[in-house]
Amino acid sequence: MRAVIQRVQQASVTIGGNIYTRIGAGLLILLGMEAADADEDIEWLSGKIARLRIFDDAEGVMNKSVMDINGEVLVVSQFTLHASTKKGNRPSYIKAARPESAIPLYEKFVTQISRDTGKAAATGEFGANMQIALINNGPVTLIIDTKNRD
């Protein structure tokens, strides 16, 4: 499981020209699942993200988590995070989980991050053509892969 986490002032998902969801200050999580992912990946990644201290405290030091600031979370599925670009110019997505396994993983992650942060996470629509708008705060962008925990 691979996540791109962006600290945002706000973010939204538009589908078919209509705003599907939006959040204020918090985290935008772009989430890619691969076939080898399991429940332990979900639990580890969700806990890690919920506890990340990437929000400023009163002294301007990144010392607070999304929970500490009562921030919001938006989770958007993005299979392209598992693209391989080693050969040729057309990315291969062979490592990305197929929808039949990716959808349950995505839904479990959304449930887990909601539980870990104590607040319902907003989502995109799995498999939809989405336009994501965000104001990255910092900018702060992190990449976490559950296969590289060490």
N, C-alpha and C positions, 0 to 999 in steps of 0.2 A: 504494500500500500504506500502510495507516494502522495504527499500533500505539499502544496504551495500555500503558505499562510501569509496574508497581507494584513497589516494593521491599517484600518481604514477609519476615516471620519464618517463615511457613509458608503453604501454600496447598494446596487439594485440589479434585478434580473428582468429583462424585457423579452417577451415571447410574442411573436406575431404583432408587434407594434404596441402591445399593451404591457404595462408594468405588472409583472407577476408577483414580485416581492421586493421589499427593500428593508434595509437596516440602517441604524445610526452608527455611532461609534462602536467599534468592536473589531471582529475578525472576519475576513473573507477567506474561506478555505476552498481551494480547488483540489478535488480529491480524485485520484486515479487508482483503480483496483486492478490487481493481476490475479490470475488463476490460483496462484499459490497462497493467496491471503486467507487468513482464518480469524476466528474470534479473538485470539490473543493479539493479533495485529491491531484490530479495532480498539481493544481495551487499552493497549499500550499507547497508541497514537492519540487517541482521544484524551487520555489522562495527561500526556505530555503537552498537548496543545492547550488544554484547559489551565494548566499550571504555568505556562510560559510567562515569564515576567518581562514583557516587552512594552508595557505602558508606563508613562512617566509618573513618578511620585512628585511630591511638592517641590523637591529640589531639581526636578528635570532629569532624574536618573531613571532609566528603564528598570523599574523595581516592582511593578504591579502586574497582576494577571488580568485577563478579561473579566474574571469573577470579581476581582477587587474594585474594578471601575464600574461594575454592573453593566458591562458591555453586551452587545448582541453578537450573534454568530450567524453567518450565511454559508451554507455548504452547497457547492456546485460540483456535480460529477464531471470529470474530464479525462476520458480515456487516452487522450493524446499525451498525457504525462508519461505514459509508458512507451512512447515512440522510440524506435531504434533508427538511428541515422548513420549507422556504420557503413552500409553499402549503398551506393547510388544516391540519387537525389529525392527519391520518394520514400518517406518514412514508412517503416513497417510497424504494425501494431499487434504483432503476434503475441507479445507478452501481456497485453491488456486482457482483462477478464471479459468473457462473452456476457451479454446481457443477462442470461439466465442465472449466472453466478454473481455478476456485478451488482445487479439490483438489490438482492438481499443483503449483500455486504454494505452497500451504500445506505440502505434503510437502517441497518443495525448501527452503522457509524453515527447517523443522525440521532438515533435514539440514545446512544451512548454519550455523545457530546452534549446533548440536552441534559442528560442525567448528571454528567460531570460538572457542567457549568451552572446547573440549577435553573436553567432558562431554556424554553423551547427554541430550537434552532430553526431559522428560516432555510428554505431550500430552493433550488432550481427545479426543473422538471427533467428527470432522467431521459436522455436520448433526444431531447428537443433542441432545436436550433435557438440558442439563447444569445442575447446581447447583454454583456456584463458591463455595468458602469460602476466606477469606484473613484473615490478620492483617497489615495494612499497617504497615510499619515506618517511622515518621516522623511523619505520613504523607509518603511520597514517591511521587508519581504524575506521569508525564511522557507527553506525546502527541507522537508523531513521524509526519509524513506525508512519504513519499518525493517527493511532488509539490511540496513546499515546502522544498527543500534549501538554498536561499540564505538 
